[in-house]
Every structure is written in structure tokens, then in C-alpha cells.
Amino acid sequence: MLKTACEVIAEQGFGHTRTLDIARAAGVSQALLFYHFETKERLFAMAFGYAARQHLNALTDVEQSAGTPTDRLRSLLRLCSPAIPTEGWRLWIDAWSEAMRSTELEETSRRIDARGRTLMRGIIEAGVACGEFDCPDPDSTTWRLFALIDGLAVQTHAHPKVLSRRRVNVLIRSAAASELGCPRRSSECRDPHLFPVLLDSPYNYWARRGVHAMTSAPSSTAARERDEQVASRSAYRAVIERLSKASVDKHWEPYRDIPWDDPEFHVDQTDPRWELAGVDRLGGHPWYLSRSPEVRARIGLWRVATAMKIGLQFENLLKRGLLNYAYRLPNGSPEFRYVYHETTEEAHHGMMFQEFVNRTGLPIRGMPGPLSVVAQVAPWIPLISTELFFIFVLGGEDPIDHVQRRLLKDGRVHHPLEETIIRIHIAEEARHISFARHYLRNRVPRMPAYRRLLLGIASPIILGVMARIMLAPPGPMIRRFRIPASVVTEVYLRNPAARQEIRDSVGKTRELCAEIGLINPLTRRIWQVMGIWEAAAPSAPR
């Protein structure tokens, strides 16, 4: 009935909707409506509350997504865009008007509005922290962007012929880019020549790109493509410089910023806060729940320590690969400085992880011996293909980032040492993931077709293997605590939820591969064989 009420109100408006209209549309009597909702005002408030919950769920999906701040902001702007034809905006605008006379509607609309602003402000702050955005006042920026979106929503629905959907999207994205100091690549704009005028004066836009203000507009398709390539390279260089600056402005030292010897940070193997969280499927299995609290805590601590040990081993390979990549960079390359910043941060992560492992007192090994030997090939990948190396980087970083973000949002009380380490790691890894993604976006589309095909074939193999290494239960833990093979099979190997977790952990990289042209009918089959293809995976944006 609430869904039907929303549809009727969106069509007729709060002021012209009768309870009789809703009853007829729902196929019930007015008496039944009043039995459930008592008054017309209560029905309207609960109907709007129902619509609000749908919007809240969509906001939560954006908040919990594992993409970069830029990816998440793009998703939020797409969700809130008034250019998308939807009855939701009509209901929302009408509710604003009615909220001036209804306390319940005012409270609900204010709560949803505040939730959206909080989410956007958080995304902007994360982008500033990782160097993707340059924004001195995220709160004011959030207010201005939401005010623009709301105002355009009223215009497009009250006067539908005044603004086209394309113009609305350009206005919103231009404002966001201007506010955040990160102009979009011209190729992302359906009308690239309109974008600089909306964002800035023509003189400032082209001057920032080294083009004289009086330069005439490109007169041919080839000329426009050359100008777009220049703008794209300039934007890429600006991103690398911002990431380098962020590494200076906001970084952590493991032995300065973590109070290792604080009593609250002491590692006790039987501390119940080590018990497995819901993100690990074993935590809800009857076998695990039947163990004593002390054993459950030790299993959980072993799992955490193993993840950190594998993490530092992966980052050891990563540091060596980055240095091999930097060794061949020419003078003046913006990547050189950033790569050394990232290498330094990864070294800090390694110290941080190893210190944690040492304090657990557990005999943690990390990667299995044979795998560790094979992994020694990874640092030499940049000498063959830097693009393949950064696919490898995302294959290790994205699954761990996915799990750590879910862990912090599971609503449980975590050990302060674990939580501090995870928060530091997430904040700095956001920069590392951002660099890898921007590097691939910049390089892969310009690769020869045969090399792009080979990269497309290798990518799902690397990502599938890396996701399983990062998420699989450690063999020594299984043997030490005598976890039955049937339990391991049920929880990790034949569990649809566990397989979905592996697919989800590489979801953002899968989207990136589609975006940069690495997925075609042949390579899609490899993704499916590796068990990391999502049936509804998005194709490259038009």
C-alpha cells in the first residue's frame, strides 16, 4: 500500500491526492487504509518515509562501495541527478512544499537531506586525504553542490523544456570539478567545448594548459583529438602531483603514530574482540561457535595476523617492482617522485604489519612456501609490462581494501590496535589504488591492439589468483586448530556467499578493465572461468 501511495502521490501531488484515490489504486477499501494509518497525514508521512528508505538504501550502497573517492562521488552524483527521469524527484519536490505544513514530512525530508550531505562530505574528505581532490572546505562545498542539484531539480520538473538532461549533467559535473580542483577530462564530457566555459573563463582554462587565450578553436576532428590528448595528459600529470603532495601533507609513521605500548593496545590472544567478524564466513559456522571463547579469539587473531603477514609480503614484492619501474623513468617524470612516496609508505606498512605479528606471539608464516617462491617473479614484471604490473598491484590491494572497509562497517567493537592499523592502511592505500587506476586509464587505451589483447587475457588470471591468495583461510591455522575439511569446504570452497565475496573484492578493478577496453567476448570467458565475472558487470561507458 505504501508503494502504491507513493506512485499516486507522485502522479497527483500531496495536495490533490485523496485517500480514495490510493485505496482504489491499491485495490482496498478506505476503511482498511484508515485502520492501518489512522489519518491521511499519517498515511502521507509513512508513504514518504517508505520512499525515503529506498533512497537511504541507495545511499548506503554508495557509501559501502570500494571504489576511489572519484568513483564514489560519480556514483552519488548519478544517483542524485535530476537529469534522470524518475517519479522520485516529483515526490521529493512536492514533499518539500508540504513539509512547511507537516512536522513529520519536515523531519523525514531533513533527515534524508542530511544523510546525503554527510555522505558527500565524507567522500570529499577522503578524496582530499588521498590527493584526488583539492578542497579547503568540504562542508561548504557539499552545501553548494546540493543546493545546485536541488535547484536544478525544481527547474527541470517545473519547467521541463528549459534545460536538457545533457546540460543539467554538464552543469553539475562542471560545478563539482571546479569545487574540487579536478577538471574532468574533456573526453568525459558529451560537449567538450561547452565544459571549459562552464567551469572557468576560456582564458584561464586554456592558459592552465599552456595554450594562448587567442588560439582559435580546433578546426578538424584530428585537431580536437590532439587538444583532448593534451588536456588528458595535463589532467593525468595534475593527479600525480596532487597524490605526491598528499603523501607529504598526510602520512603516518608506525612508531610515532601508533601507541604500541599503551595498555589498551596490548595484544592478548584470548581477548574476545579478536573473534571472527561477520565478514569471515567461518565466524557464523556452528563448528566455530561451538569452540570456547578463548579458542574463537585465537582463531580470529591468527586470521588477522596472517592477513597482515601476507600483506607485508605482497608489499615487499610491490616495493621492489615499483623501484624497478622507477629505475627506468626519464628525468622530469612526475611518476618518479610519487613512486618513491608510495614505496616509503609501503615500507611503513611492512614495519607496522610485522610489529603486529610479533606482538601476537603466534608462529605466523604468511604465504605458502611454493607460492612465495613463484611470487619472486612479480618485481620483474615492470621490465616486461608496467601495465601488467599495475594490474597485479590492484589484484593485491583491492581485495584487502574491500575486506578492511567492510570490517570497519560491521558494527562490532574491534581491538584498538587492529582498528588503528586498518584505518592508516585504508587512508594511504587509497592513494596507491588511485595512482594505479589513473596510470592504467592513461596508458592502456594507447597500447597497440595486440598488447591490449594480451593484457586483457592475463588480467583476469592474475586478479582471480590474487583475490584467492588474499582471502583464502591460511593452511597453518586450519591444521593448528584442527578445523575439519568438511567445514573448510562448506565455508570457503562451496559456499555461494564466499564465491560472491571473491567476485565483489575485484569489482572495481573489473569495472576499470571494462572501461579501458580489456574485456571482450574472449576475455570475458576467462573472467568467468576464474570465477570473478559478475553476470551484471557493467560494460565500458559510452
N, C-alpha and C positions, 0 to 999 in steps of 0.2 A: 504493500500500500504506500509506503514512503517513496519508493522508486516511482510509482505512478504519480504520486502527488508532485514530485519534483518535475516530472515531464509536463504535467498540466500547468503548473505554476510558471515554468519556463516559457510555455506557449502563450499563456493568457496574462501573466503578471500577478503579483500578490493582490493588487487592488481589484482585479476583475475576476478572480477565481473564487468560486463558491464551493462549499463542501459537497453540494450536489454534483458538481462537475467532476470532482475527484472520485466520489462514490460510483458514479456511472462508469468512469474510465476504469476503475478497479473492479467493477462487477460486484459491488457490495452495497449494502444499504447505508443511508446516512446514520441510522441508529447504531450500526456497528462501528462506524467511524468515531462517533461521539463516545461510544463505550470504551474505545481504546485511547482516545486522545482528549476527551472531556470538552475542549473548546477549539474553535477554529484557530485561534492564535497559537495554542499548544501544538496543533497539527502542523501549522506552517513552520514553527520553530523546529520541530522534530524532523520535518522533511528537509529543511535547510541543513540541519545537523547531519542527516544521512549523506547529503551531497558533500558536506564538509569532510566527513570521514573518508570518502573516496579520494578527495583531494589530499588529505593528510597521508593516506597510504601511498599515493604517488610521490609526495614529498619525501617520505621515508625511503622509498626505493632509490631516489636520487641521493639522499644522504648516505645510504649504505653501499652505494656503488663504489667500486675500487679504482675508478679512473683518476686521472690527474685533475687538479682544480679546474683547468680549462675545459676538460671533458665534462665535468660535473656541472660547471656553470652553463655550458652549452645545453646540457640536458634540462637544467632548470629553466633557462630562458625559453626553450622549446615548449616545455610543459605549460608555462605561464603566458605564452604568446597569444595576444588577441587576434593574430592573423589566422590561427587555426579555427576553422568553422566548428563551433560547439555550442550546444544549448547551455553549457555550464556558465559561460560568461553572461548570458542573458539573465540567468537565475541570480548570479552573483551581483550584477549591477542593480537589479531590482531589489535585492536584499539590502544593499547599501541604503537605498532610499527608504525602505521600510524600517531599517534599523534606527532611524531617527525617532520612530514612534514605538518601537518594540525593544524592551530591555533584553529579552532572550536572543533576538536576532543580532542586536548590537554586540552582545558578549561573544556569540559564536563567530561572527564575522571578524571581530577584533582578534580573537584567539588564532584563527586561521591566518590572518594577515601577519600577525606577529611571528607565527611559526615559519612562514615563508621568508620573512626578513632575517630571522635568526639563521636559517639555513644558508641564505645567500651571503650573509656577513661571515659565517664560518668558512664558506668556500673561498671567499676573497682573502680572508686572513691566512688560510692555508696556502693560497697562491702567492701571497706576499712572502710567506715564510720560505717557500721553495724557490722563489725568484721568478715565477711565471708572471706575476703582476707587480706593478709599481703603484701603490695606492696608500697615501699617508693617512687617510681617514675612512676605513671600511664602512663604518656605521653611516656616515653621511652619504657615501656613495650608494649604499643599499637603499636608503630613503629616496634618493634622486631617481635611481633606476626603477624602483617600484612605483613611484609617482608617475614616471613616464609610461610604464606599462598600463597602469590603471587609467590614465588619461586617454591613451590611445584606444583602450578597450571601449571606453564610453563613446569616443568618436566613431570607431568602426561599426559599432552596433546601433548607435543612434542615427548616424549618417553613413550608411554602408557604401555610398558611391563616392565619398570624398577621398578616401585613401585605399590604394590597392594593398593586397596582402604582402606583395613583394616590398612595397615602400615601407610598410609597418615593420617588417623584419629588418630591413636595412636601417631604419631609424633606431631600433632597439639595439642591434649589434654595434652600430656606429657609436652610440652613446656608451655602451659597455666598454668598447675598445678604448675610447677616449678617456673614460674614467679610470681604467686600469693600466693605461700606459702601454697597451699592447695591440696596435692596429692589426686587424685581420689581414691575412694575405689576400691580395686582390682576387686571386682565383677562387676564394670562398664566397665572393660577392657576385650575385647574378648580374649586377650592373657595376663593374669595377670603376667606371669613370664617375659614377654618382657618389661612390663611397668617400673619396678624399674631400669632396665639397662638404658633405655632411659632417665629417669628422673634424675638419680643420680648414683653414683658408688654403686655397690652391698653392699659394707661395710657400707656406710652412710645410705642407705635405710633401711637395716635390723637393724643397730645399733640404729636408731631412734625408732625402735620398740622393743628394748630390746633383740634382737636375735644376738648371736655371729656371726661374719663375716664368720667363717669357718663352720657354720651349713650347713649340706647337704640339698639339695633340697628335698621337700616333696616327698615321695616315693609312696604315695597312694592317692586316691581321698579323703578319710577321713582326711588324714594329710593335704592336700591342703585346705580343707574346714576349718579345725581348724586354720591354719595360716591366712586364709582370715578373719575369725571371729575376730582374734586378731587384724589384721590390721584395720578392720572396727571399732572395739571398740576404738582403739587408735585414729583413724581419728575423731570419734564422740567426744571423750574427747578433742581433739585439737580444734574442732569447738567451744565447750562450753567455753574453756579457752580463745579463741580469742574474743568471744562475751562478756565475762566478762571484758577483757582488753579494748575493745572498749567502754564499758559503763563507764569506768574510763577516757579514753582519750577524748571522745567526747560525752558530755551530756549538757543539758541545765537546768537552774534554772528559773522558770517562773517569779519570782520577781526580778531577776537580769538581765536576757537577753531580756526581753520584756519591752519597754519603755511605760508603761501603761499611764503615764500622759503626754506624748508628744502630743501636739495639733493635729498632723497628725493622731494619734491613737484614737482620741476621737470618741465615738460611737454616731452618730446622726441617729435617726430612719428614717429620710427622705432622707438620703444620697443615691443617685441613684446607687452607687456601690453595694448596698445590693440587687438590683433587681435580680430576679432568673436567673441563668445562663442556658445555653442550656442543661446541664446535668440533669436538672429537667424539666420533660415534661410539667409541668404546665406553665413554663415560655414562651412557644410558643403558648399557647391556646388563642383563641380570647377573652374569658372571662377575662383572666388575663391582656391581652394587652389593654383592654378597661377601666381598672381602671386608676385612676390618678397616676402620678409618685410617689406621697407620699405613696399611699396605696400599690403600687407594691413594693416599698422599704421596707415597714413594713412587708409585707408578706415574702419577701426574708429574712429579718433579723430574723423573727420568725422561719423560716425553719432552718437557720444556728444555732440559739441559741438552738433550740430543739435537733438538731443533737449533739451538744456539751453536752447538759444535759443528753441525753440518753447515750452518750459516757462515761461520768464520772460515771453514774450509772452502766454501764456494767463493767467499770474498777474497781469500788468498789467491785463487785462480783468477778472479776478476782483476785484482790489483796488478798481477803480472801481465795479464792481457792488455790492460789499459796502458801500462808502461811500454809494452811492445808497440801499441798503436801510437803513442805519443812520440816514440823514438824516431818515427819517420815523418812527423808533421813538419811542414816548412816554417820558416821564420814568419812571424806575424799572424800565425793561425790562432783564432780565438779559442779553438778547442784545447790547445796546449795548456793554457792556464786552468781551464775548467777541469780537465782530466787530472791534473795534479791536485786540485782541490778535492775531487772525488776520491782519488787514491788515498789522500790523507784521512778523509772521513772514514773510508773503509778500513784503514789501519786502526783507527779509534774503535770502530765497531768490533774488529777482531779482538782487541785487548779487552773490551767490555764483555764480550761473549765468553772469552776464555777465563776471565776473572770470575764470572758467574759459575761456570762449570767447576772451577777449582773449589769454590766455596760450597758446592753441593756435597763434595766428598764421594761422589759416585764415579765408578770406572767407565766414563763415557768415551766411546770410540768415534762416533760420527759416521762418516761414510764407510760402507763395507770395503774391505781391503782391495778386492779386484776392481771395484768401481773407482776407488781412489787412484789406482794406477792408471786406468783408462782416462780419468779426468785430467791427467797431466798434459794431455794434448790441447786442452782448451786455451791456455795462454798463447799458443802459437796460431790460433785461428785468425787474429788480425793480420798476420803476414800473408794470409790467403784471401780473406774477405772480411773487411771491417763490418759490413752489413750483417754477415752471418754471426759475427762475434756479438753484435748488439742484440740479435735475436736470442742468442744464448744468455746474455745478460738479463733480458726481460723474462726468459724462461726460469731463471732462478729467483729474480726479485719479485715478480708479480704474484706468484703463489704465496710466498711468505707474507707479502704486504696484505694480500687478501685475507689470510688467516688472522694476522695480528689485528687488523681493523675489526674483524668480526669478534675477536676475543674481547676487545675493549668495549664493545657494544652489547655484550651478552647479559649485562645487568648484575653480574656477580661481583663480589669483593675479591680483588686479586692481591697477591703479595706485593707490597710497595716496591720491592726491588725489581720484580718482573715487570710491573707496570711502568716504572721509570725507564727501564731499558727499552721496552717496546715503544714508548712514546718518542724517545730520542731516535730510535731506529726508523720509525714511520716518518718523522719530520725530515730527516736527512735523505732517506731513500726516495722521498717524493721528488727531490731534485734529480737524483740519479735516474729514476724512471723517466722523468720529463726529458732529460737530455737524450736518453736512448730513443725515445719516441720521436723527438724532433729530428734527431740525426737520421733515422730511417725515413721519415717523411721527406727530408731534404734530399737524400741520396738515392733511394730505391727507384722512384719514378724516372730517374735519369740513367738507370742501368741499361745496358743492352738487353734485348728481349731474351736471349738465351741464358744470360746470367740471372735475370729476374726469374726465369722458369726454374733454374736450378735452386735458387734461394727459396722459391715457393715450395719445391719438393722437400728441401731439408728442414724448413721451418717447423712444420707440424711434428716431424720426428723428434727434433730437439725439444720442442715445447712439451710434447707428451711424456718423454723420458724425464725431463727436469721436474715437471709437476709431480710425478710419482716419487722421485727421489726426495723432494721437499715435504711431501705429505704422507709418505708411507710410514707405518709403525716400525721402529727400529728392532732388528732381529735380536740383539743382546737383551733388550727389555722383555721380549716375548719369552726368551729362554730363561732369564733370571726369575721372572715371576710365574713361569710355567703356565702361560696363557694357552689354553687348548687351541689346537689347529682349527677346530670347528668354529671357535669363537672368532679367530682372526679372519677366517673365510667369510663368516656371516657378517662381520662388522665392516671389513675393508675390501674384500675381493668380490663378493656377490651382492653387495648392498647397493641398490639403485641410488640411494642418497649419497653414498661415498663416491660413486662414479659421477654424479652430478656435481659434487664438490670439486672434483678434478676439472671438469669442464668449466665450472664457474671461475676457478682460480686463474685460468688463462683467457677469460672472456674478453678483457680489454685488449690483450695482445691479438686475439683473434679478430676483433673489430679493426685494429690497426692494420693487420695483414690484408683484410678485405679492402680497406681504404686505399692502401698503396699498391694494389693490384697483384697481390701474391696468391690470391685464391681464384681458381678457375675450376672447371669440371674435373680435371685430372687431380689437382692438388686437394680439392675438396674430398675426394675419395680417400686420400692419405689421412686427412684430419679425422675422417670417420673411422678408419682402421685403427688410428691411435686413440680413439675414444674421447676426443676433445672437440668434436664438432657438435654445435648446438643446432637442432633442427631449424630453429627460427633465427639463426645467426644473421646479422644484417649484412647486406651487400654494400659495396662501396657507394658513398653518397653521390648523387648526381651533381 
